[in-house]
């Protein structure tokens, strides 16, 4: 997974009664855009260091205005 400041991270709910979490990446701590990321979560504005798992996706603008989705994992 690669990201840059300003991208959005979305974490899918593990159970039906849980909410999807999303937030803005405010810092990238790994080399070449790799995790961990400092994320400001949309629900409460809290920031935390985030190590994405397989349920996380990064959404970023590829210059055309449309969101692109990158799955978690190396790549």
C-alpha positions in Angstrom: 0.0 0.0 0.0 1.3 3.4 -0.9 -0.2 6.8 0.0 0.6 10.4 0.3 -0.5 13.3 2.5 -4.1 14.2 1.7 -5.2 10.7 0.6 -8.1 9.1 2.4 -8.1 5.8 4.1 -11.2 3.7 4.5 -11.5 0.7 6.9 -14.3 -1.7 6.2 -16.4 -2.9 9.1 -15.7 -6.4 10.3 -19.3 -7.0 11.4 -22.6 -5.7 10.1 -23.3 -3.7 13.2 -20.0 -1.8 13.0 -19.5 1.4 11.1 -17.0 2.0 8.3 -14.1 4.2 9.5 -12.5 6.8 7.3 -10.0 9.5 7.7 -7.4 11.8 6.0 -3.7 10.8 5.9 -1.8 13.8 7.5 1.7 12.2 7.7 3.4 9.3 6.0 6.0 7.6 8.1 7.2 4.8 5.9 9.6 4.9 2.9 8.1 5.6 -0.5 4.6 6.2 0.8 4.4 3.0 2.8 2.8 2.7 6.3 2.5 3.6 9.0 0.3 6.7 8.5 -0.8 9.4 10.9 -4.6 9.6 10.2 -7.1 12.2 11.3 -10.3 10.2 11.6 -13.6 11.7 10.3 -15.8 10.5 13.1 -14.2 12.6 15.8 -11.1 14.4 14.5 -8.8 12.2 16.6 -5.4 11.5 15.1 -3.6 8.2 15.5 -0.8 6.2 14.0 -2.3 3.6 11.7 -0.9 0.4 10.4 -3.4 -0.7 7.7 -4.6 -4.3 7.5 -6.3 -6.2 4.7 -9.6 -4.4 5.4 -8.1 -1.0 4.6 -8.1 0.9 1.3 -6.5 4.2 0.3 -8.4 6.6 -2.0 -6.3 9.2 -3.8 -6.7 11.5 -6.7 -4.7 10.5 -9.8 -4.9 13.9 -11.4 -8.2 13.3 -13.2 -10.4 14.2 -10.4 -11.7 10.7 -9.9 -10.9 8.6 -6.8 -8.7 5.6 -7.3 -8.6 2.8 -4.9 -5.5 0.9 -3.8 -5.9 -2.2 -1.7 -3.9 -2.8 1.4 -0.7 -4.8 1.2 2.5 -4.1 -0.6 2.3 -2.8 -4.0 
